Every structure is written in structure tokens, then in C-alpha cells.
Amino acid sequence: MARYLNEAGAAADGFTISHEPDRSRYVITASGADGSRIVGEAHYSLRGEDVIDFDHTVVEPALRGTGLSGLLAQRAVTGEAVGERRIVASCWFIDGYLQRHPELIEASEES
């Protein structure tokens, strides 16, 4: 199984990450000969105007360990849904990601 270090590498193998604001989530979509399907998501809830809570993240078990989860987390916590909001994470995966990347929390708090 491939290991993805950036979205360009994932896209070369048919994986794209996009924002679905109407469903309050970021998704990983896999494209193949049989069409496309969602293989992962990072869901969030807005708490008022100034806080975003990432409350659920999942990636298909067969894709764990490929780096796709980290790419999804990176896009989610730096994406347009965050904007000027302070990030909190009730999801253990996003919480762990933010602990490994404290600069992202600091950037959120400076906004």
C-alpha cells in the first residue's frame, strides 16, 4: 500500500479531499473504474460564530496507515470552515493530530 505525504501524491492515485459545507465535513473520495466513493470523513460542528469542533473522523480500515488520515486532518484544520474560529477537537484523532502540530492551534488562536 502506498504512503501519501501530500495531497498531490494522493490525487495521482485517485484520492481527493474536499469540503462539503452543507454536511459539515471534509471527505476523501476515491475515484476508480467503477466511479467514485467516499472513503473517509472529518466531521465538524460549529459552536456559535467563534468555535469549530472536529467531532468525528473515520477512514476505511483498509486505508489506515497510508497517510490519508493525516492529509484529511491537515485539510480539515486548515480549511475554509475554520476561518477565524478557534479549533477544539472532541475527536481523538484530530486531537492527537493537533497535539503533534501545535503550530496549527497557535495559528487558530492568533486569528
N, CA, C and O atoms as a GROMACS GRO file, in nm:
protein
  444
    1MET      N    1   0.086  -0.118   0.000
    1MET     CA    2   0.000   0.000   0.000
    1MET      C    3   0.090   0.124   0.000
    1MET      O    4   0.193   0.128   0.067
    2ALA      N    5   0.049   0.222  -0.076
    2ALA     CA    6   0.126   0.346  -0.086
    2ALA      C    7   0.119   0.425   0.044
    2ALA      O    8   0.028   0.407   0.125
    3ARG      N    9   0.215   0.512   0.061
    3ARG     CA   10   0.219   0.605   0.174
    3ARG      C   11   0.213   0.745   0.114
    3ARG      O   12   0.299   0.782   0.033
    4TYR      N   13   0.112   0.823   0.154
    4TYR     CA   14   0.090   0.955   0.096
    4TYR      C   15   0.142   1.063   0.190
    4TYR      O   16   0.103   1.070   0.307
    5LEU      N   17   0.229   1.148   0.137
    5LEU     CA   18   0.287   1.256   0.215
    5LEU      C   19   0.224   1.390   0.182
    5LEU      O   20   0.240   1.487   0.257
    6ASN      N   21   0.152   1.397   0.070
    6ASN     CA   22   0.086   1.522   0.031
    6ASN      C   23  -0.035   1.490  -0.056
    6ASN      O   24  -0.051   1.378  -0.106
    7GLU      N   25  -0.119   1.590  -0.073
    7GLU     CA   26  -0.242   1.570  -0.150
    7GLU      C   27  -0.215   1.543  -0.297
    7GLU      O   28  -0.293   1.474  -0.362
    8ALA      N   29  -0.105   1.596  -0.350
    8ALA     CA   30  -0.073   1.572  -0.491
    8ALA      C   31  -0.045   1.424  -0.514
    8ALA      O   32  -0.090   1.367  -0.614
    9GLY      N   33   0.029   1.362  -0.425
    9GLY     CA   34   0.057   1.219  -0.437
    9GLY      C   35  -0.069   1.136  -0.426
    9GLY      O   36  -0.087   1.039  -0.500
   10ALA      N   37  -0.156   1.173  -0.333
   10ALA     CA   38  -0.284   1.102  -0.316
   10ALA      C   39  -0.370   1.121  -0.441
   10ALA      O   40  -0.434   1.026  -0.487
   11ALA      N   41  -0.373   1.242  -0.496
   11ALA     CA   42  -0.454   1.270  -0.615
   11ALA      C   43  -0.405   1.189  -0.735
   11ALA      O   44  -0.485   1.147  -0.818
   12ALA      N   45  -0.274   1.167  -0.743
   12ALA     CA   46  -0.219   1.088  -0.853
   12ALA      C   47  -0.273   0.945  -0.851
   12ALA      O   48  -0.280   0.879  -0.955
   13ASP      N   49  -0.312   0.897  -0.734
   13ASP     CA   50  -0.369   0.763  -0.720
   13ASP      C   51  -0.522   0.765  -0.710
   13ASP      O   52  -0.583   0.664  -0.676
   14GLY      N   53  -0.584   0.880  -0.739
   14GLY     CA   54  -0.729   0.887  -0.744
   14GLY      C   55  -0.799   0.928  -0.616
   14GLY      O   56  -0.921   0.917  -0.607
   15PHE      N   57  -0.725   0.977  -0.516
   15PHE     CA   58  -0.786   1.022  -0.391
   15PHE      C   59  -0.790   1.175  -0.389
   15PHE      O   60  -0.689   1.241  -0.412
   16THR      N   61  -0.907   1.231  -0.360
   16THR     CA   62  -0.918   1.376  -0.347
   16THR      C   63  -0.985   1.408  -0.214
   16THR      O   64  -1.066   1.331  -0.162
   17ILE      N   65  -0.948   1.523  -0.161
   17ILE     CA   66  -1.006   1.571  -0.036
   17ILE      C   67  -1.084   1.697  -0.068
   17ILE      O   68  -1.033   1.788  -0.133
   18SER      N   69  -1.208   1.702  -0.022
   18SER     CA   70  -1.291   1.819  -0.050
   18SER      C   71  -1.376   1.853   0.072
   18SER      O   72  -1.392   1.773   0.164
   19HIS      N   73  -1.428   1.973   0.070
   19HIS     CA   74  -1.513   2.023   0.177
   19HIS      C   75  -1.659   2.016   0.132
   19HIS      O   76  -1.693   2.056   0.020
   20GLU      N   77  -1.743   1.964   0.218
   20GLU     CA   78  -1.887   1.961   0.194
   20GLU      C   79  -1.953   2.042   0.305
   20GLU      O   80  -2.000   1.986   0.404
   21PRO      N   81  -1.957   2.175   0.290
   21PRO     CA   82  -2.009   2.260   0.398
   21PRO      C   83  -2.154   2.231   0.434
   21PRO      O   84  -2.193   2.248   0.550
   22ASP      N   85  -2.235   2.189   0.338
   22ASP     CA   86  -2.375   2.159   0.366
   22ASP      C   87  -2.390   2.036   0.456
   22ASP      O   88  -2.495   2.017   0.517
   23ARG      N   89  -2.285   1.954   0.465
   23ARG     CA   90  -2.286   1.836   0.551
   23ARG      C   91  -2.186   1.849   0.665
   23ARG      O   92  -2.165   1.753   0.740
   24SER      N   93  -2.126   1.966   0.679
   24SER     CA   94  -2.030   1.995   0.788
   24SER      C   95  -1.919   1.891   0.794
   24SER      O   96  -1.893   1.832   0.899
   25ARG      N   97  -1.855   1.868   0.679
   25ARG     CA   98  -1.749   1.768   0.679
   25ARG      C   99  -1.652   1.790   0.563
   25ARG      O  100  -1.683   1.855   0.463
   26TYR      N  101  -1.533   1.733   0.582
   26TYR     CA  102  -1.434   1.719   0.477
   26TYR      C  103  -1.432   1.570   0.442
   26TYR      O  104  -1.442   1.486   0.532
   27VAL      N  105  -1.421   1.537   0.315
   27VAL     CA  106  -1.426   1.397   0.274
   27VAL      C  107  -1.307   1.361   0.186
   27VAL      O  108  -1.252   1.445   0.114
   28ILE      N  109  -1.270   1.234   0.193
   28ILE     CA  110  -1.175   1.176   0.098
   28ILE      C  111  -1.260   1.093   0.002
   28ILE      O  112  -1.338   1.007   0.043
   29THR      N  113  -1.242   1.119  -0.126
   29THR     CA  114  -1.312   1.044  -0.229
   29THR      C  115  -1.210   0.965  -0.310
   29THR      O  116  -1.106   1.018  -0.349
   30ALA      N  117  -1.240   0.839  -0.333
   30ALA     CA  118  -1.156   0.753  -0.416
   30ALA      C  119  -1.224   0.739  -0.551
   30ALA      O  120  -1.342   0.703  -0.559
   31SER      N  121  -1.151   0.767  -0.657
   31SER     CA  122  -1.203   0.753  -0.793
   31SER      C  123  -1.141   0.630  -0.856
   31SER      O  124  -1.021   0.605  -0.842
   32GLY      N  125  -1.223   0.556  -0.925
   32GLY     CA  126  -1.175   0.436  -0.993
   32GLY      C  127  -1.260   0.405  -1.112
   32GLY      O  128  -1.346   0.484  -1.151
   33ALA      N  129  -1.236   0.290  -1.172
   33ALA     CA  130  -1.309   0.248  -1.291
   33ALA      C  131  -1.459   0.236  -1.266
   33ALA      O  132  -1.539   0.254  -1.357
   34ASP      N  133  -1.495   0.206  -1.142
   34ASP     CA  134  -1.637   0.189  -1.109
   34ASP      C  135  -1.700   0.316  -1.052
   34ASP      O  136  -1.807   0.310  -0.991
   35GLY      N  137  -1.637   0.430  -1.072
   35GLY     CA  138  -1.690   0.557  -1.023
   35GLY      C  139  -1.614   0.605  -0.902
   35GLY      O  140  -1.498   0.568  -0.880
   36SER      N  141  -1.679   0.690  -0.823
   36SER     CA  142  -1.612   0.742  -0.705
   36SER      C  143  -1.695   0.710  -0.581
   36SER      O  144  -1.817   0.694  -0.587
   37ARG      N  145  -1.624   0.701  -0.468
   37ARG     CA  146  -1.692   0.673  -0.342
   37ARG      C  147  -1.616   0.740  -0.230
   37ARG      O  148  -1.495   0.760  -0.237
   38ILE      N  149  -1.689   0.775  -0.126
   38ILE     CA  150  -1.628   0.838  -0.008
   38ILE      C  151  -1.564   0.728   0.076
   38ILE      O  152  -1.627   0.627   0.109
   39VAL      N  153  -1.437   0.750   0.110
   39VAL     CA  154  -1.362   0.651   0.188
   39VAL      C  155  -1.317   0.707   0.324
   39VAL      O  156  -1.256   0.635   0.403
   40GLY      N  157  -1.348   0.832   0.350
   40GLY     CA  158  -1.312   0.892   0.478
   40GLY      C  159  -1.381   1.026   0.497
   40GLY      O  160  -1.420   1.092   0.400
   41GLU      N  161  -1.395   1.064   0.623
   41GLU     CA  162  -1.454   1.195   0.652
   41GLU      C  163  -1.405   1.249   0.784
   41GLU      O  164  -1.371   1.174   0.876
   42ALA      N  165  -1.401   1.380   0.792
   42ALA     CA  166  -1.376   1.452   0.917
   42ALA      C  167  -1.495   1.546   0.935
   42ALA      O  168  -1.510   1.643   0.861
   43HIS      N  169  -1.577   1.516   1.033
   43HIS     CA  170  -1.699   1.594   1.058
   43HIS      C  171  -1.671   1.701   1.163
   43HIS      O  172  -1.589   1.682   1.253
   44TYR      N  173  -1.742   1.812   1.150
   44TYR     CA  174  -1.727   1.920   1.248
   44TYR      C  175  -1.863   1.978   1.284
   44TYR      O  176  -1.961   1.963   1.211
   45SER      N  177  -1.866   2.044   1.398
   45SER     CA  178  -1.983   2.119   1.443
   45SER      C  179  -1.938   2.260   1.475
   45SER      O  180  -1.831   2.281   1.533
   46LEU      N  181  -2.020   2.356   1.438
   46LEU     CA  182  -1.990   2.495   1.471
   46LEU      C  183  -2.056   2.527   1.604
   46LEU      O  184  -2.173   2.496   1.626
   47ARG      N  185  -1.979   2.588   1.692
   47ARG     CA  186  -2.030   2.630   1.823
   47ARG      C  187  -2.034   2.783   1.821
   47ARG      O  188  -1.936   2.850   1.853
   48GLY      N  189  -2.145   2.834   1.784
   48GLY     CA  190  -2.156   2.979   1.770
   48GLY      C  191  -2.074   3.026   1.651
   48GLY      O  192  -2.049   2.950   1.558
   49GLU      N  193  -2.034   3.151   1.657
   49GLU     CA  194  -1.959   3.210   1.546
   49GLU      C  195  -1.808   3.191   1.559
   49GLU      O  196  -1.735   3.208   1.462
   50ASP      N  197  -1.760   3.156   1.680
   50ASP     CA  198  -1.616   3.162   1.701
   50ASP      C  199  -1.547   3.031   1.735
   50ASP      O  200  -1.427   3.031   1.763
   51VAL      N  201  -1.618   2.918   1.734
   51VAL     CA  202  -1.555   2.789   1.767
   51VAL      C  203  -1.600   2.683   1.668
   51VAL      O  204  -1.718   2.676   1.631
   52ILE      N  205  -1.505   2.600   1.625
   52ILE     CA  206  -1.534   2.483   1.542
   52ILE      C  207  -1.482   2.360   1.617
   52ILE      O  208  -1.367   2.357   1.661
   53ASP      N  209  -1.567   2.261   1.630
   53ASP     CA  210  -1.532   2.137   1.699
   53ASP      C  211  -1.528   2.023   1.599
   53ASP      O  212  -1.630   1.989   1.538
   54PHE      N  213  -1.410   1.964   1.581
   54PHE     CA  214  -1.398   1.845   1.499
   54PHE      C  215  -1.436   1.727   1.587
   54PHE      O  216  -1.363   1.692   1.680
   55ASP      N  217  -1.551   1.666   1.557
   55ASP     CA  218  -1.610   1.570   1.649
   55ASP      C  219  -1.610   1.425   1.601
   55ASP      O  220  -1.648   1.336   1.676
   56HIS      N  221  -1.569   1.400   1.478
   56HIS     CA  222  -1.570   1.263   1.429
   56HIS      C  223  -1.482   1.253   1.305
   56HIS      O  224  -1.495   1.333   1.212
   57THR      N  225  -1.393   1.156   1.304
   57THR     CA  226  -1.309   1.131   1.187
   57THR      C  227  -1.303   0.980   1.164
   57THR      O  228  -1.287   0.903   1.259
   58VAL      N  229  -1.315   0.941   1.039
   58VAL     CA  230  -1.307   0.798   1.006
   58VAL      C  231  -1.251   0.783   0.865
   58VAL      O  232  -1.280   0.862   0.776
   59VAL      N  233  -1.168   0.680   0.847
   59VAL     CA  234  -1.117   0.641   0.716
   59VAL      C  235  -1.133   0.490   0.708
   59VAL      O  236  -1.112   0.419   0.807
   60GLU      N  237  -1.169   0.440   0.591
   60GLU     CA  238  -1.186   0.295   0.574
   60GLU      C  239  -1.065   0.221   0.631
   60GLU      O  240  -0.951   0.262   0.608
   61PRO      N  241  -1.089   0.114   0.703
   61PRO     CA  242  -0.979   0.040   0.766
   61PRO      C  243  -0.868  -0.002   0.669
   61PRO      O  244  -0.751   0.000   0.706
   62ALA      N  245  -0.902  -0.038   0.547
   62ALA     CA  246  -0.801  -0.080   0.450
   62ALA      C  247  -0.704   0.032   0.413
   62ALA      O  248  -0.595   0.005   0.362
   63LEU      N  249  -0.744   0.158   0.438
   63LEU     CA  250  -0.661   0.273   0.401
   63LEU      C  251  -0.585   0.331   0.520
   63LEU      O  252  -0.509   0.427   0.504
   64ARG      N  253  -0.604   0.276   0.637
   64ARG     CA  254  -0.531   0.325   0.754
   64ARG      C  255  -0.383   0.292   0.738
   64ARG      O  256  -0.347   0.187   0.686
   65GLY      N  257  -0.299   0.383   0.783
   65GLY     CA  258  -0.155   0.364   0.769
   65GLY      C  259  -0.099   0.415   0.638
   65GLY      O  260   0.021   0.402   0.613
   66THR      N  261  -0.184   0.473   0.554
   66THR     CA  262  -0.139   0.524   0.424
   66THR      C  263  -0.105   0.672   0.426
   66THR      O  264  -0.048   0.725   0.330
   67GLY      N  265  -0.138   0.739   0.536
   67GLY     CA  266  -0.117   0.884   0.542
   67GLY      C  267  -0.240   0.963   0.502
   67GLY      O  268  -0.243   1.085   0.520
   68LEU      N  269  -0.342   0.897   0.448
   68LEU     CA  270  -0.462   0.969   0.406
   68LEU      C  271  -0.533   1.034   0.524
   68LEU      O  272  -0.586   1.144   0.511
   69SER      N  273  -0.535   0.967   0.638
   69SER     CA  274  -0.599   1.025   0.757
   69SER      C  275  -0.532   1.156   0.797
   69SER      O  276  -0.599   1.254   0.829
   70GLY      N  277  -0.400   1.157   0.794
   70GLY     CA  278  -0.326   1.279   0.827
   70GLY      C  279  -0.352   1.390   0.727
   70GLY      O  280  -0.364   1.507   0.766
   71LEU      N  281  -0.360   1.356   0.599
   71LEU     CA  282  -0.390   1.456   0.497
   71LEU      C  283  -0.530   1.513   0.518
   71LEU      O  284  -0.552   1.633   0.503
   72LEU      N  285  -0.623   1.426   0.552
   72LEU     CA  286  -0.760   1.471   0.581
   72LEU      C  287  -0.762   1.565   0.701
   72LEU      O  288  -0.825   1.670   0.698
   73ALA      N  289  -0.692   1.527   0.807
   73ALA     CA  290  -0.686   1.612   0.926
   73ALA      C  291  -0.622   1.747   0.894
   73ALA      O  292  -0.671   1.851   0.937
   74GLN      N  293  -0.513   1.745   0.818
   74GLN     CA  294  -0.445   1.870   0.780
   74GLN      C  295  -0.540   1.962   0.705
   74GLN      O  296  -0.550   2.081   0.736
   75ARG      N  297  -0.609   1.908   0.605
   75ARG     CA  298  -0.701   1.990   0.527
   75ARG      C  299  -0.814   2.043   0.615
   75ARG      O  300  -0.853   2.159   0.603
   76ALA      N  301  -0.867   1.958   0.702
   76ALA     CA  302  -0.979   1.999   0.786
   76ALA      C  303  -0.941   2.114   0.879
   76ALA      O  304  -1.014   2.213   0.887
   77VAL      N  305  -0.830   2.101   0.949
   77VAL     CA  306  -0.797   2.203   1.049
   77VAL      C  307  -0.737   2.330   0.988
   77VAL      O  308  -0.720   2.430   1.058
   78THR      N  309  -0.705   2.326   0.859
   78THR     CA  310  -0.655   2.447   0.792
   78THR      C  311  -0.751   2.496   0.685
   78THR      O  312  -0.722   2.594   0.616
   79GLY      N  313  -0.865   2.429   0.670
   79GLY     CA  314  -0.958   2.461   0.562
   79GLY      C  315  -1.045   2.582   0.588
   79GLY      O  316  -1.040   2.643   0.694
   80GLU      N  317  -1.124   2.614   0.488
   80GLU     CA  318  -1.208   2.733   0.492
   80GLU      C  319  -1.314   2.729   0.600
   80GLU      O  320  -1.363   2.834   0.642
   81ALA      N  321  -1.351   2.611   0.647
   81ALA     CA  322  -1.451   2.603   0.754
   81ALA      C  323  -1.399   2.664   0.883
   81ALA      O  324  -1.476   2.717   0.964
   82VAL      N  325  -1.267   2.657   0.903
   82VAL     CA  326  -1.208   2.710   1.026
   82VAL      C  327  -1.212   2.862   1.025
   82VAL      O  328  -1.258   2.924   1.121
   83GLY      N  329  -1.163   2.922   0.918
   83GLY     CA  330  -1.163   3.069   0.909
   83GLY      C  331  -1.101   3.132   1.031
   83GLY      O  332  -0.987   3.103   1.066
   84GLU      N  333  -1.176   3.217   1.097
   84GLU     CA  334  -1.130   3.287   1.217
   84GLU      C  335  -1.169   3.214   1.346
   84GLU      O  336  -1.147   3.266   1.455
   85ARG      N  337  -1.224   3.097   1.334
   85ARG     CA  338  -1.272   3.023   1.451
   85ARG      C  339  -1.158   2.958   1.529
   85ARG      O  340  -1.054   2.923   1.473
   86ARG      N  341  -1.180   2.943   1.658
   86ARG     CA  342  -1.089   2.868   1.744
   86ARG      C  343  -1.122   2.721   1.726
   86ARG      O  344  -1.239   2.683   1.724
   87ILE      N  345  -1.019   2.638   1.714
   87ILE     CA  346  -1.038   2.496   1.693
   87ILE      C  347  -1.040   2.422   1.826
   87ILE      O  348  -0.954   2.444   1.911
   88VAL      N  349  -1.139   2.336   1.844
   88VAL     CA  350  -1.140   2.237   1.952
   88VAL      C  351  -1.162   2.102   1.885
   88VAL      O  352  -1.212   2.094   1.772
   89ALA      N  353  -1.126   1.996   1.956
   89ALA     CA  354  -1.140   1.863   1.896
   89ALA      C  355  -1.192   1.765   2.000
   89ALA      O  356  -1.119   1.727   2.092
   90SER      N  357  -1.317   1.725   1.986
   90SER     CA  358  -1.368   1.619   2.071
   90SER      C  359  -1.342   1.483   2.007
   90SER      O  360  -1.368   1.380   2.069
   91CYS      N  361  -1.291   1.480   1.886
   91CYS     CA  362  -1.249   1.358   1.817
   91CYS      C  363  -1.105   1.327   1.857
   91CYS      O  364  -1.018   1.413   1.847
   92TRP      N  365  -1.080   1.204   1.901
   92TRP     CA  366  -0.946   1.167   1.948
   92TRP      C  367  -0.842   1.178   1.837
   92TRP      O  368  -0.727   1.214   1.865
   93PHE      N  369  -0.879   1.150   1.712
   93PHE     CA  370  -0.779   1.154   1.605
   93PHE      C  371  -0.736   1.298   1.576
   93PHE      O  372  -0.617   1.326   1.567
   94ILE      N  373  -0.832   1.387   1.562
   94ILE     CA  374  -0.798   1.528   1.536
   94ILE      C  375  -0.725   1.587   1.657
   94ILE      O  376  -0.631   1.665   1.640
   95ASP      N  377  -0.767   1.551   1.777
   95ASP     CA  378  -0.698   1.598   1.897
   95ASP      C  379  -0.552   1.555   1.894
   95ASP      O  380  -0.463   1.637   1.919
   96GLY      N  381  -0.525   1.430   1.863
   96GLY     CA  382  -0.388   1.381   1.854
   96GLY      C  383  -0.310   1.450   1.744
   96GLY      O  384  -0.192   1.481   1.762
   97TYR      N  385  -0.374   1.475   1.631
   97TYR     CA  386  -0.309   1.544   1.520
   97TYR      C  387  -0.267   1.685   1.564
   97TYR      O  388  -0.156   1.729   1.535
   98LEU      N  389  -0.357   1.754   1.632
   98LEU     CA  390  -0.326   1.889   1.678
   98LEU      C  391  -0.216   1.888   1.784
   98LEU      O  392  -0.135   1.981   1.790
   99GLN      N  393  -0.211   1.785   1.868
   99GLN     CA  394  -0.103   1.775   1.966
   99GLN      C  395   0.032   1.756   1.897
   99GLN      O  396   0.134   1.806   1.945
  100ARG      N  397   0.033   1.685   1.784
  100ARG     CA  398   0.157   1.666   1.709
  100ARG      C  399   0.192   1.789   1.625
  100ARG      O  400   0.306   1.804   1.580
  101HIS      N  401   0.095   1.879   1.606
  101HIS     CA  402   0.115   2.000   1.525
  101HIS      C  403   0.062   2.122   1.600
  101HIS      O  404  -0.036   2.184   1.557
  102PRO      N  405   0.125   2.157   1.712
  102PRO     CA  406   0.074   2.268   1.794
  102PRO      C  407   0.074   2.402   1.721
  102PRO      O  408   0.000   2.493   1.760
  103GLU      N  409   0.154   2.416   1.617
  103GLU     CA  410   0.156   2.540   1.541
  103GLU      C  411   0.020   2.569   1.478
  103GLU      O  412  -0.013   2.684   1.453
  104LEU      N  413  -0.058   2.465   1.451
  104LEU     CA  414  -0.190   2.486   1.393
  104LEU      C  415  -0.288   2.542   1.495
  104LEU      O  416  -0.373   2.624   1.459
  105ILE      N  417  -0.277   2.501   1.619
  105ILE     CA  418  -0.361   2.558   1.726
  105ILE      C  419  -0.319   2.703   1.751
  105ILE      O  420  -0.404   2.790   1.765
  106GLU      N  421  -0.190   2.728   1.756
  106GLU     CA  422  -0.140   2.863   1.778
  106GLU      C  423  -0.189   2.956   1.669
  106GLU      O  424  -0.229   3.069   1.697
  107ALA      N  425  -0.185   2.911   1.543
  107ALA     CA  426  -0.233   2.993   1.432
  107ALA      C  427  -0.382   3.021   1.448
  107ALA      O  428  -0.428   3.132   1.420
  108SER      N  429  -0.457   2.922   1.493
  108SER     CA  430  -0.600   2.939   1.514
  108SER      C  431  -0.628   3.040   1.624
  108SER      O  432  -0.720   3.121   1.612
  109GLU      N  433  -0.550   3.036   1.729
  109GLU     CA  434  -0.571   3.126   1.842
  109GLU      C  435  -0.528   3.269   1.812
  109GLU      O  436  -0.579   3.363   1.873
  110GLU      N  437  -0.435   3.286   1.718
  110GLU     CA  438  -0.388   3.420   1.681
  110GLU      C  439  -0.490   3.494   1.595
  110GLU      O  440  -0.488   3.616   1.588
  111SER      N  441  -0.578   3.419   1.529
  111SER     CA  442  -0.677   3.482   1.439
  111SER      C  443  -0.775   3.568   1.514
  111SER      O  444  -0.864   3.628   1.453
   0.00000   0.00000   0.00000
